Amino acid sequence: MPAGATTVAGMKADMLSVDEALARVLDPLRPLQSETLPLHSIPQLALGRVLAEPVRSTLDLPPFRQSAVDGYAVRHADLQNIPCELPVASEIAAAARADAPTLSPGTAARIFTGGWLPDTADTVVRQELTRRDGDRVHVLEALAPGTDIRLQGEELKVGDTVAEPGALITPGLLGAIAMAGVGHVSTWRKPRIAVLVTGDEVAEPGAPLAPGQIADANGPLLRAYLAHWGYADVQVRYVRDHFDTVCEALADSFAHFDVVITTGGVSVGDHDHVPKAAVRSGAETLFWKVAQKPGMPLYVAARGRSTLFGLPGNPASVLVNLLVYVRPALARLEGRAAPIAWHRGRLASPVRAETAKTFWLRMQHRIDEAGTSLLQPLPKQASHMLSNLAQAAVLVRIPPQAGGHCAQGQMVEWTTL
């Protein structure tokens, strides 16, 4: 058996590289079912979702010729001798009307921003370029024809595409959709997520600690990151280290959730039940163990449309695997492009590296005088430690190094924590 290989229910599981493991996670995944949401539900339900179908405008934008300013609608032919004086024959507000406004030759219409421009008007004189005298207006400066007019359909015409499939629905896009008169949008459903925190030694947040127990960081860490990424409706459940209990919890989660995240119970100890319980529950193992530190004993399996991420119990391992593997998987399930942006930066000081594993380090980040990202390593990097997250801004990927270290100034990849 190759070095680093282990078995789950008799199946060989070679240790994968980070890139190989990520490919095995993402390749089988497809977006979940699409849902059609009515316009009135968009702010509550669709914000942060991804379009499954194109959104096309149902209106010309603007829907009619409009004034771009507060001023006076005129015929340019009536502005031949500047300054000139015209009678104000009507007033046009930005409001619903029973019929189209009109403008007779030799007159002006008081008009406000967004007001419907009469067919015979071809210029708007902004208020600042006029002087009003009772029911007459004095035009003080010469203007080009077409000044301060919004043309019908100059932004969009009926049937033009507002957004393509795959677009993330942001507050700005919501406004554009509403303005285009769209009544419904089709989006990919967001994944349903369950978190199972395993371990007899783990006490729920706020609970008093019995001798031998530790306060749970993984549940709050996962819930906080998931909420930050737009997955606020997450079920968190605490599961004891008993094989039948873990089997029951996994089977129930597979039946109701698209993504199941467990913490703890994925190594090779007598109380590490997750891999065998997953197989007992009908899941197919995709891989077990990645050549990385921290987070090596990552277990990933699938049952039907559900994906299981069995994360190690140490919180720094949870953080790394959540960022590197779980987040891209969630994005794939809701039709999003890869959400993680990897950047290049320079090490501010030398760091230890692994000869055969990717080493993940939490670091501070700043921009130097040359405009290059400068990455400053922090202490307390062990997998059971999280306190340096008070200072850390980025997660840095240190590739395997034959010499076991990275020199100061070496370029490496980083992403935001």
C-alpha positions as CSV (number, residue, x, y, z in Angstrom):
1,M,0.0,0.0,0.0
2,P,1.4,3.5,-0.9
3,A,2.7,5.7,1.9
4,G,-0.1,7.5,3.5
5,A,-2.7,5.1,2.2
6,T,-5.5,4.1,4.6
7,T,-8.8,2.2,4.2
8,V,-12.4,2.9,4.8
9,A,-14.5,-0.2,5.0
10,G,-11.8,-2.1,3.1
11,M,-11.3,0.6,0.4
12,K,-7.9,2.0,-0.3
13,A,-7.6,5.7,0.1
14,D,-4.4,7.2,-1.2
15,M,-3.4,10.6,0.2
16,L,-4.2,13.2,-2.5
17,S,-2.6,16.6,-3.3
18,V,-4.6,19.7,-2.5
19,D,-5.5,20.2,-6.2
20,E,-6.4,16.5,-6.7
21,A,-8.7,16.6,-3.7
22,L,-10.4,19.8,-4.8
23,A,-11.0,18.4,-8.3
24,R,-12.6,15.2,-6.8
25,V,-14.8,17.5,-4.7
26,L,-16.0,19.7,-7.5
27,D,-16.1,17.5,-10.6
28,P,-19.3,15.5,-9.7
29,L,-21.2,18.6,-8.5
30,R,-23.9,20.3,-10.5
31,P,-26.2,23.2,-9.6
32,L,-29.2,22.2,-7.5
33,Q,-32.8,22.6,-8.9
34,S,-33.9,26.0,-10.1
35,E,-36.7,28.0,-8.5
36,T,-38.8,30.8,-9.9
37,L,-39.2,33.6,-7.4
38,P,-41.8,36.5,-7.7
39,L,-40.5,40.0,-7.7
40,H,-42.0,40.8,-4.3
41,S,-40.0,37.9,-2.8
42,I,-36.7,39.0,-4.3
43,P,-35.3,41.0,-1.4
44,Q,-36.0,38.3,1.1
45,L,-35.2,35.2,-1.0
46,A,-33.1,36.0,-4.0
47,L,-30.4,38.3,-2.7
48,G,-27.1,36.4,-3.0
49,R,-28.6,33.7,-5.3
50,V,-27.4,33.0,-8.8
51,L,-29.5,33.3,-11.9
52,A,-30.4,30.1,-13.6
53,E,-31.9,31.8,-16.7
54,P,-31.3,35.1,-18.4
55,V,-33.3,38.2,-17.2
56,R,-34.6,40.2,-20.1
57,S,-36.2,43.6,-20.0
58,T,-40.0,43.8,-20.4
59,L,-39.7,47.6,-21.0
60,D,-37.8,50.2,-23.0
61,L,-35.6,52.1,-20.5
62,P,-36.5,54.9,-20.4
63,P,-40.0,53.9,-21.4
64,F,-40.6,57.3,-23.0
65,R,-38.6,60.4,-23.8
66,Q,-37.8,62.2,-20.6
67,S,-36.3,65.4,-19.3
68,A,-33.0,64.8,-17.6
69,V,-33.2,68.0,-15.5
70,D,-35.6,70.4,-14.0
71,G,-36.2,73.1,-16.6
72,Y,-38.3,73.9,-19.7
73,A,-39.2,71.8,-22.7
74,V,-39.0,73.7,-26.0
75,R,-38.6,73.4,-29.7
76,H,-35.0,74.3,-30.7
77,A,-36.4,76.2,-33.7
78,D,-37.9,78.7,-31.1
79,L,-34.4,79.5,-29.7
80,Q,-32.9,81.3,-32.7
81,N,-32.3,84.6,-31.0
82,I,-30.6,84.2,-27.6
83,P,-31.5,85.6,-25.2
84,C,-35.2,84.9,-26.0
85,E,-38.5,84.9,-24.2
86,L,-41.3,82.3,-24.4
87,P,-44.7,81.9,-22.8
88,V,-45.0,79.0,-20.4
89,A,-48.0,77.1,-21.6
90,S,-48.1,74.1,-19.4
91,E,-46.4,72.2,-16.6
92,I,-45.2,68.5,-16.8
93,A,-44.4,66.7,-13.6
94,A,-42.8,63.2,-13.3
95,A,-46.1,61.5,-12.8
96,A,-48.7,59.2,-14.4
97,R,-50.8,60.9,-17.0
98,A,-54.0,60.1,-18.8
99,D,-52.6,61.2,-22.2
100,A,-49.4,62.4,-23.8
101,P,-48.3,66.0,-23.1
102,T,-48.3,68.5,-26.0
103,L,-46.3,71.6,-26.8
104,S,-47.4,74.3,-29.3
105,P,-44.9,76.1,-31.5
106,G,-43.5,79.3,-29.9
107,T,-44.2,78.1,-26.3
108,A,-42.4,76.4,-23.4
109,A,-43.5,73.8,-20.9
110,R,-42.2,73.8,-17.4
111,I,-40.9,70.2,-16.9
112,F,-39.3,68.3,-14.1
113,T,-36.7,65.6,-14.0
114,G,-38.2,62.4,-15.4
115,G,-41.1,64.2,-16.9
116,W,-42.7,62.9,-20.2
117,L,-41.4,65.1,-23.0
118,P,-43.9,66.2,-25.6
119,D,-43.4,64.8,-29.1
120,T,-42.8,68.3,-30.6
121,A,-40.1,69.2,-28.0
122,D,-36.5,68.5,-29.0
123,T,-34.6,70.4,-26.3
124,V,-34.7,71.0,-22.6
125,V,-33.3,74.2,-21.1
126,R,-32.2,73.6,-17.6
127,Q,-33.5,75.9,-14.9
128,E,-30.1,77.4,-14.2
129,L,-30.0,78.8,-17.8
130,T,-33.3,80.6,-17.5
131,R,-35.0,83.5,-15.7
132,R,-38.7,83.2,-14.9
133,D,-40.9,86.3,-15.1
134,G,-44.5,85.4,-14.2
135,D,-45.9,83.2,-17.0
136,R,-42.9,83.8,-19.3
137,V,-39.4,82.3,-19.3
138,H,-36.3,84.0,-20.5
139,V,-33.7,81.6,-22.1
140,L,-30.3,83.1,-21.4
141,E,-27.8,80.8,-23.2
142,A,-27.7,79.0,-26.6
143,L,-28.1,75.2,-26.5
144,A,-27.5,72.4,-29.0
145,P,-30.6,70.4,-30.1
146,G,-31.3,67.4,-28.0
147,T,-29.8,68.9,-24.8
148,D,-30.8,67.2,-21.5
149,I,-33.1,64.7,-23.1
150,R,-33.2,61.0,-22.2
151,L,-34.2,59.0,-25.3
152,Q,-36.7,56.2,-25.1
153,G,-34.8,52.9,-24.9
154,E,-31.3,54.5,-24.7
155,E,-30.4,52.2,-21.8
156,L,-32.4,49.0,-22.7
157,K,-35.0,48.0,-25.2
158,V,-37.7,45.4,-24.7
159,G,-36.0,42.0,-24.8
160,D,-32.5,43.2,-24.1
161,T,-30.6,41.1,-21.5
162,V,-30.3,42.6,-18.1
163,A,-28.3,39.8,-16.7
164,E,-27.0,36.4,-17.9
165,P,-27.3,33.0,-16.2
166,G,-24.6,32.7,-13.5
167,A,-24.9,36.3,-12.4
168,L,-24.9,36.8,-8.6
169,I,-28.0,38.7,-7.5
170,T,-26.6,41.8,-5.7
171,P,-28.6,44.7,-4.4
172,G,-27.7,46.7,-7.5
173,L,-28.9,43.9,-9.8
174,L,-32.1,43.7,-7.9
175,G,-32.7,47.4,-8.7
176,A,-31.9,46.8,-12.3
177,I,-34.3,43.9,-12.5
178,A,-37.1,45.9,-10.9
179,M,-36.6,48.8,-13.2
180,A,-36.8,46.5,-16.2
181,G,-40.3,45.5,-15.2
182,V,-39.4,41.9,-14.5
183,G,-42.0,40.0,-12.4
184,H,-40.1,36.8,-11.8
185,V,-36.6,35.5,-11.8
186,S,-35.3,31.9,-12.0
187,T,-32.4,31.1,-9.6
188,W,-30.5,28.1,-8.5
189,R,-31.6,26.9,-5.1
190,K,-29.2,27.5,-2.3
191,P,-27.8,24.4,-0.7
192,R,-29.3,23.1,2.6
193,I,-26.5,22.6,5.1
194,A,-26.3,20.5,8.3
195,V,-23.4,20.7,10.7
196,L,-22.7,17.8,13.0
197,V,-20.2,18.5,15.8
198,T,-19.0,15.2,17.1
199,G,-17.1,14.4,20.3
200,D,-17.8,13.4,23.9
201,E,-15.3,16.0,25.0
202,V,-17.1,18.9,23.3
203,A,-19.4,21.1,25.3
204,E,-21.9,23.3,23.5
205,P,-21.3,27.1,23.6
206,G,-22.1,28.6,27.0
207,A,-22.5,25.2,28.7
208,P,-20.4,24.6,31.9
209,L,-17.3,22.5,31.3
210,A,-17.1,19.1,33.1
211,P,-13.6,17.8,33.8
212,G,-12.1,16.6,30.6
213,Q,-14.3,18.7,28.3
214,I,-13.5,21.6,26.0
215,A,-15.6,24.5,24.8
216,D,-16.8,24.0,21.2
217,A,-15.3,26.4,18.7
218,N,-16.1,24.5,15.6
219,G,-19.9,25.0,15.6
220,P,-19.7,28.8,16.1
221,L,-16.8,29.1,13.6
222,L,-18.7,27.2,10.9
223,R,-22.0,28.9,11.5
224,A,-20.3,32.3,11.4
225,Y,-18.4,31.7,8.2
226,L,-21.4,30.2,6.5
227,A,-23.6,33.1,7.5
228,H,-21.0,35.5,6.3
229,W,-21.1,33.8,2.9
230,G,-24.9,34.0,2.7
231,Y,-25.9,30.6,4.3
232,A,-27.6,31.7,7.4
233,D,-30.1,28.9,7.7
234,V,-27.8,26.1,9.0
235,Q,-28.7,23.3,11.3
236,V,-26.1,22.6,14.0
237,R,-26.3,19.4,16.0
238,Y,-24.1,17.9,18.6
239,V,-23.4,14.2,18.3
240,R,-21.8,11.8,20.8
241,D,-18.9,9.5,19.9
242,H,-21.0,6.3,19.5
243,F,-21.1,4.5,16.2
244,D,-24.8,3.9,16.1
245,T,-25.5,7.5,17.1
246,V,-23.2,8.8,14.3
247,C,-24.8,6.5,11.8
248,E,-28.3,7.7,12.7
249,A,-27.3,11.4,12.6
250,L,-25.6,10.9,9.2
251,A,-28.5,9.0,7.7
252,D,-31.0,11.6,8.8
253,S,-28.8,14.5,7.5
254,F,-28.3,12.7,4.1
255,A,-32.1,12.5,3.8
256,H,-32.7,16.2,4.4
257,F,-29.6,18.2,3.4
258,D,-27.5,18.8,0.4
259,V,-24.3,19.4,2.3
260,V,-23.4,17.7,5.6
261,I,-20.3,19.0,7.5
262,T,-19.0,17.0,10.4
263,T,-16.2,18.0,12.7
264,G,-14.1,15.4,14.5
265,G,-14.2,11.6,14.2
266,V,-12.3,11.2,10.9
267,S,-8.9,10.0,12.0
268,V,-8.0,6.4,12.8
269,G,-8.7,6.2,16.5
270,D,-11.2,3.9,18.2
271,H,-13.7,6.7,18.6
272,D,-13.4,8.1,15.0
273,H,-16.6,6.8,13.5
274,V,-17.5,9.2,10.7
275,P,-15.9,7.4,7.7
276,K,-17.3,3.9,8.6
277,A,-20.7,5.4,9.6
278,A,-20.9,7.2,6.3
279,V,-20.3,4.0,4.4
280,R,-22.8,2.2,6.6
281,S,-25.3,4.9,5.7
282,G,-24.9,4.2,2.0
283,A,-22.4,6.9,1.1
284,E,-19.6,6.4,-1.5
285,T,-16.2,7.5,-0.3
286,L,-14.6,10.0,-2.7
287,F,-11.3,10.3,-0.7
288,W,-9.9,10.3,2.7
289,K,-6.7,12.3,3.6
290,V,-5.0,15.1,1.8
291,A,-1.3,15.9,1.7
292,Q,-1.7,19.2,3.7
293,K,-1.1,20.6,7.2
294,P,-3.3,21.3,9.0
295,G,-6.3,19.4,7.9
296,M,-4.8,16.2,6.6
297,P,-7.5,13.7,7.6
298,L,-10.2,15.2,5.4
299,Y,-13.0,12.7,4.5
300,V,-15.3,13.4,1.6
301,A,-18.2,11.2,0.5
302,A,-21.5,11.4,-1.4
303,R,-24.9,9.8,-1.1
304,G,-27.3,10.7,-3.9
305,R,-27.3,14.5,-4.2
306,S,-25.8,14.9,-0.7
307,T,-22.1,15.6,-0.1
308,L,-20.4,14.9,3.2
309,F,-17.3,16.8,4.3
310,G,-15.8,15.1,7.3
311,L,-13.5,17.7,8.8
312,P,-10.9,17.0,11.4
313,G,-11.8,18.2,14.9
314,N,-9.0,20.7,15.5
315,P,-10.5,24.2,14.7
316,A,-7.6,25.4,12.5
317,S,-8.1,22.2,10.4
318,V,-11.8,23.0,10.2
319,L,-11.0,26.6,9.1
320,V,-8.6,25.4,6.3
321,N,-10.9,22.7,4.9
322,L,-13.9,25.0,5.1
323,L,-12.2,27.7,3.0
324,V,-10.4,25.5,0.5
325,Y,-12.9,22.7,-0.2
326,V,-16.4,23.4,1.3
327,R,-16.8,27.0,0.1
328,P,-16.1,26.2,-3.6
329,A,-18.4,23.2,-3.4
330,L,-21.3,25.3,-2.0
331,A,-20.7,27.8,-4.8
332,R,-20.8,25.0,-7.4
333,L,-24.1,23.8,-6.1
334,E,-25.7,27.2,-6.5
335,G,-24.2,27.8,-9.9
336,R,-21.7,30.4,-8.8
337,A,-18.2,30.9,-10.2
338,A,-15.3,29.9,-7.9
339,P,-15.6,32.3,-4.9
340,I,-12.0,32.1,-3.8
341,A,-9.7,34.6,-5.3
342,W,-6.0,33.6,-5.0
343,H,-3.4,36.3,-5.1
344,R,0.4,36.4,-5.1
345,G,2.4,37.9,-2.3
346,R,5.9,38.0,-0.9
347,L,6.9,36.5,2.5
348,A,8.1,39.1,4.9
349,S,10.3,36.5,6.8
350,P,11.3,32.9,6.3
351,V,8.8,30.2,7.3
352,R,8.9,26.5,7.8
353,A,7.6,24.3,5.1
354,E,6.7,20.6,4.6
355,T,8.7,18.5,2.2
356,A,5.7,16.5,0.9
357,K,2.6,18.5,2.0
358,T,1.0,21.8,1.4
359,F,1.4,24.0,4.5
360,W,-1.4,26.4,5.4
361,L,-0.4,29.5,7.4
362,R,-2.5,32.3,8.8
363,M,-0.7,35.7,8.3
364,Q,-1.0,39.4,8.4
365,H,-1.1,41.3,5.1
366,R,0.0,44.7,3.9
367,I,1.0,46.4,0.7
368,D,4.6,47.5,0.5
369,E,6.0,50.6,-1.2
370,A,6.2,48.8,-4.6
371,G,2.6,47.8,-4.4
372,T,3.3,44.1,-3.6
373,S,1.4,42.1,-1.1
374,L,3.7,41.5,1.9
375,L,2.8,38.5,4.1
376,Q,3.9,38.4,7.7
377,P,3.8,35.0,9.5
378,L,2.2,34.8,12.9
379,P,2.9,32.5,15.9
380,K,0.5,29.9,17.3
381,Q,-0.1,28.1,14.0
382,A,-0.8,24.6,15.5
383,S,-4.1,23.0,14.4
384,H,-5.7,23.3,17.8
385,M,-5.1,27.0,18.0
386,L,-7.2,29.9,16.7
387,S,-6.2,32.9,18.7
388,N,-4.0,34.3,16.0
389,L,-7.2,35.0,13.9
390,A,-7.4,38.2,16.0
391,Q,-4.5,39.4,13.9
392,A,-4.6,37.2,10.8
393,A,-6.1,38.6,7.6
394,V,-5.1,35.9,5.0
395,L,-4.5,32.2,4.6
396,V,-1.3,31.5,2.8
397,R,-0.5,28.4,0.8
398,I,3.0,27.2,1.2
399,P,3.8,24.5,-1.4
400,P,5.9,21.5,-0.6
401,Q,9.6,22.5,-0.3
402,A,12.5,20.0,-0.7
403,G,14.5,21.9,1.9
404,G,11.7,22.2,4.4
405,H,11.6,26.0,4.5
406,C,10.5,29.1,2.4
407,A,13.0,32.0,2.2
408,Q,12.1,35.6,3.0
409,G,10.9,37.3,-0.2
410,Q,9.6,34.1,-1.8
411,M,6.4,34.5,-3.7
412,V,3.4,32.5,-2.5
413,E,-0.4,32.4,-2.9
414,W,-2.8,33.8,-0.4
415,T,-6.6,34.3,0.0
416,T,-8.6,36.4,2.4
417,L,-9.7,34.7,5.6
